Every structure is written in structure tokens, then in C-alpha cells.
């Protein structure tokens, strides 16, 4: 099956597991970054690198939360 064919068959309800997986993976990423010392004074990364990585992760986390909220809001509207 090609990607185009797979995309055509995806329904609104098929989005929920993908959205939840993305949201969960962002949580895992944040936890891994915290545990691996991103916030410590590691000489491999500059302070600016750490700031940019932290900013990107926080924006991505915020985006996945917004997508999840939008999905459930749309789902409620569809169910009404």
C-alpha cells in the first residue's frame, strides 16, 4: 500500500492514536533531556545550544498539547 492510499483511508477517528502517541513521545523527550543533563553545564553544548533545544522542545510540547485539545474539541462538536 502506498502512502497516498493509506492517507486516503484515514478517518477523523484514526487521528486520535497518532495525536496521543506524539503527545506521549514529547513527554518522553522532555524526561530524557532532563535525565541526560541538558540543563547541566555539559561542555558538549554551549549555553545557547541548551537554550535553543529547550525552547524547541517546549514549543513542540505546546504544539502537541494544542493539537490534542483541538482534536477532542472537534470530536465533541462532531458528536453533538
N, C-alpha and C positions, 0 to 999 in steps of 0.2 A: 504494500500500500504506500502510495506517495504521501508526502507531507500535505500536499494540496487536498488530496482525498480525505485525509484524516481531519484536516481543518473544516472541511465542508460538513462532516458528520458531527462535529462538536456542538452540543447544545448549551443553553444557558446553565443548566444544572451540572454539566460536565466541568464547569469552571470552578466550582467550589473546592474540589480536592487540589487543584493546581494552585489556587489562591492560598489555601491553608498551608500547603507544602512550602510555598515561597515565604509565607509569614513565619513558619516554624524554622526554616533554614536561616532566616535573618536573625532569629533569636539564637540559634546555634553559633552563627558567625560572631555575634556580639560576645557571647560567652567565651568562645575560643580566643578572641582578641584580648579579652580581659585576662584570661588564664595564661596566655603566652607572653604577657608583659608588654603589650603595646603601649601601655601608659607608663612603663618604667623608662629609665634613662639608658635604653639599649643603644649601643654605639652604631648598630647597623642602620638605624633610621635616624634621620635628623628630627628635631622638634617639629619642623614644618611638615615633614612626611607624616609624622604621627597625627598632627592636627588635620591634615587633608584626609588621611584614612579614616580617622574618627568622624569627620564631617560627612564623608561619603557613606559610611555605614549608617550613621544616624539618619541621613536623608533617605537611604534605601529602606530602612526600617519604617520610617514615617510613611513612605510611599506604599509599602506593602500593607500597613495598617489601614491606610485610606482606601486602597483597592478592596480590602476585605470588608470594610464598613460600607462602601458603595455597593458591593455585591449584595450584602444582606439587606440593605435598604431597597435596592431594586427588586430583590426576591420578595420582600414584604409587599411592595407595590404590585407585583405580578400576581401574588396570591390573593390580593384584595378583589 
